[in-house]
Amino acid sequence: MSWETTRSASAAERMSAHEARQRLEHERNSRLAQLRAIEETANGGQEADDLLSAQKSALKQALKDIEAAFGRLDGGSYGSCEHCAKPIPVERLEILPYARCCVPCQQRAV
């Protein structure tokens, strides 16, 4: 069963697999460009190095999350919350296409 047929939202309310893939690819390309820019930044002292290291770590984690979202898309579970299995609102996926869960479950996890 495909991702689109498992979703209960109407066609107007859900994101197509193609659109989801495009958003994920855009996110991945943006994060890779940011990572390259950070890696090309000259040495600016310990404080700057610490900041760049933190930024690199955050970008690498986002890239892992994006790759995991591609896996969910291919596996048919993209768009479903990993905790409650309810559909993640399309508005959330438009903003954060690699979201693993809905906002209420995300808030409980934090």
C-alpha positions, 0 to 999 in steps of 0.5 A, a space after each residue: 500500500 502506498 503512502 498516499 493510499 494510507 493517508 486519510 486526508 483528502 487529496 487537497 490536504 495531503 502532499 504527494 510523494 513527488 512533492 515530498 521528495 522535491 522538498 526533501 531534496 531541496 532541504 538536503 541540498 540546502 544543508 549540504 551547501 551550508 555544510 560546505 560553506 562552514 567547512 570552507 570558513 577560515 580558522 577564526 579562533 577557538 570561539 568561532 571554531 566551537 560555533 562552527 563545530 556546533 553548526 556542523 553537528 546540527 547540519 549533519 544531524 539534519 542530513 541524517 533526518 532527511 535521509 531517514 525521511 527518504 527511507 520513510 517515503 520509500 517505505 510508505 510510512 512518510 507523513 505518519 507520526 512515529 509515536 501515535 501513527 496519526 497523519 502529520 499535518 501537511 502544513 508541518 511537512 511543508 515547513 519541516 519535510 523530514 518531521 518524524 512526528 506530529 507536534 503534540 508527540 514532539 512536544 511530549 518527547 522534549 
